[in-house]
């Protein structure tokens, strides 16, 4: 389980996150919901040790993040990360060389599903295709946890459909997933929990099935209510 | 360790295209210089023979004998070598900053590798050092070929010594970059490695604290230099020496090791706790 306890983050004078606490259980899909700039990416970066909390702590299966945990937790950031001069094959070789959990079979399957080729040079790929490369690299590891930051945003409709198919398919099974997205509609049916972030705080944690049943509303309706509440404020 | 060497290879590979282009430019420019200048000199010799009918001693007196230093100090050799030096200084900074500011943010990948971030630091420092050693070795190789070009174009009566030692001495103050003994080799490249770690630490201070980090970084570099030259400063201020030269050498080695240790520890701390993507 990934556990965030009273995590606070300040950039200069701006408090981005205030005392947030939530958990990402194993074998469940947790969705991080919130408007642009509420700190979703910062949360993911902090879980991965790419930026550091001002206060509070984050543990992964009881341990603070350290280098050997990167074999067990994979992150697909919102930005392209592989070097332009590399080919997709070079990027896969790079990952294979460093990660013991790299799964070649899975990588080849994703390569096929995304209609990518090992010889494709990253520089020559569209934004959507670059995103697919990063998703391929992230999901081809047999990691227990996967973090996906806005996997559907800023890509062409065709790439978007392919990414949605992959992110809602068997690649996500039996892993603890944290996914941040504006497009709840696309992942609504696979998400187990939703963590709503507002004003740098956890506004609400929804256990989708239970809450939908008790409140007699869909997750989308509940999110709309939160949005409306935020707008009124 | 295997992953560490893989990182070094990877970093070197990233730099290789521009690096080998520079070495190629250096090779052709310098070799061309050896041809042009030795042929030019012989043109003068022939001119004196044809026009004035001078004999060898008279020509030697009139235009002097050809010294390899003339080529070494000429733009043919110095310009490409300076270009390599400037490139290496710039690359010492670029090797970090391109990972943050490139078209794709590769620093994410580097920081998420299942290896200690100290390896990332060391691999970049070793890459710079290997590139510098490569340039120096390649320069010696070009000089060696140049020596034979001079020997082939200029008769023995008209040229100075062509021993490699004499040729390298033509670099004057840059001769320090060409170690003649094993001790010099380790002192030079050990010192260079330590200097690279100091500059890297300053870069990481900037990456960690931004504007304030620039000041911290400059202070770190100045502090490190003061530490490294403190024995010499002490001697100059007090105008006397308290230790034998051999002892001074070991004190200096000790200070260099302390400086390297501090730089690596501070950088590791920054990489683990302060630097962010």
HADDOCK unambig.tbl for C-alpha pairs under 7 A between the chains (distance, minus, plus):
assign (segid A and resid 50 and name CA) (segid B and resid 111 and name CA) 6.96 0.50 0.50
assign (segid A and resid 50 and name CA) (segid B and resid 276 and name CA) 5.25 0.50 0.50
assign (segid A and resid 50 and name CA) (segid B and resid 277 and name CA) 5.77 0.50 0.50
assign (segid A and resid 51 and name CA) (segid B and resid 276 and name CA) 4.51 0.50 0.50
assign (segid A and resid 51 and name CA) (segid B and resid 277 and name CA) 6.55 0.50 0.50
assign (segid A and resid 52 and name CA) (segid B and resid 273 and name CA) 6.65 0.50 0.50
assign (segid A and resid 52 and name CA) (segid B and resid 274 and name CA) 6.86 0.50 0.50
assign (segid A and resid 67 and name CA) (segid B and resid 113 and name CA) 6.83 0.50 0.50
assign (segid A and resid 67 and name CA) (segid B and resid 114 and name CA) 4.64 0.50 0.50
assign (segid A and resid 67 and name CA) (segid B and resid 115 and name CA) 5.33 0.50 0.50
assign (segid A and resid 67 and name CA) (segid B and resid 116 and name CA) 5.58 0.50 0.50
assign (segid A and resid 68 and name CA) (segid B and resid 114 and name CA) 4.88 0.50 0.50
assign (segid A and resid 68 and name CA) (segid B and resid 115 and name CA) 6.61 0.50 0.50
assign (segid A and resid 69 and name CA) (segid B and resid 114 and name CA) 6.88 0.50 0.50
assign (segid A and resid 70 and name CA) (segid B and resid 112 and name CA) 6.05 0.50 0.50
assign (segid A and resid 70 and name CA) (segid B and resid 113 and name CA) 6.38 0.50 0.50
assign (segid A and resid 70 and name CA) (segid B and resid 114 and name CA) 5.01 0.50 0.50
assign (segid A and resid 71 and name CA) (segid B and resid 114 and name CA) 5.97 0.50 0.50
assign (segid A and resid 79 and name CA) (segid B and resid 105 and name CA) 6.91 0.50 0.50
assign (segid A and resid 80 and name CA) (segid B and resid 104 and name CA) 5.17 0.50 0.50
assign (segid A and resid 80 and name CA) (segid B and resid 105 and name CA) 6.36 0.50 0.50
assign (segid A and resid 81 and name CA) (segid B and resid 104 and name CA) 4.95 0.50 0.50
assign (segid A and resid 81 and name CA) (segid B and resid 105 and name CA) 4.70 0.50 0.50
assign (segid A and resid 81 and name CA) (segid B and resid 106 and name CA) 4.74 0.50 0.50
assign (segid A and resid 81 and name CA) (segid B and resid 108 and name CA) 6.42 0.50 0.50
assign (segid A and resid 81 and name CA) (segid B and resid 109 and name CA) 6.44 0.50 0.50
assign (segid A and resid 82 and name CA) (segid B and resid 104 and name CA) 6.18 0.50 0.50
assign (segid A and resid 82 and name CA) (segid B and resid 106 and name CA) 5.77 0.50 0.50
assign (segid A and resid 83 and name CA) (segid B and resid 104 and name CA) 6.13 0.50 0.50
assign (segid A and resid 83 and name CA) (segid B and resid 106 and name CA) 6.48 0.50 0.50
assign (segid A and resid 84 and name CA) (segid B and resid 104 and name CA) 6.98 0.50 0.50
assign (segid A and resid 98 and name CA) (segid B and resid 3 and name CA) 6.54 0.50 0.50
assign (segid A and resid 98 and name CA) (segid B and resid 113 and name CA) 6.82 0.50 0.50
assign (segid A and resid 98 and name CA) (segid B and resid 114 and name CA) 6.90 0.50 0.50
assign (segid A and resid 99 and name CA) (segid B and resid 114 and name CA) 6.79 0.50 0.50
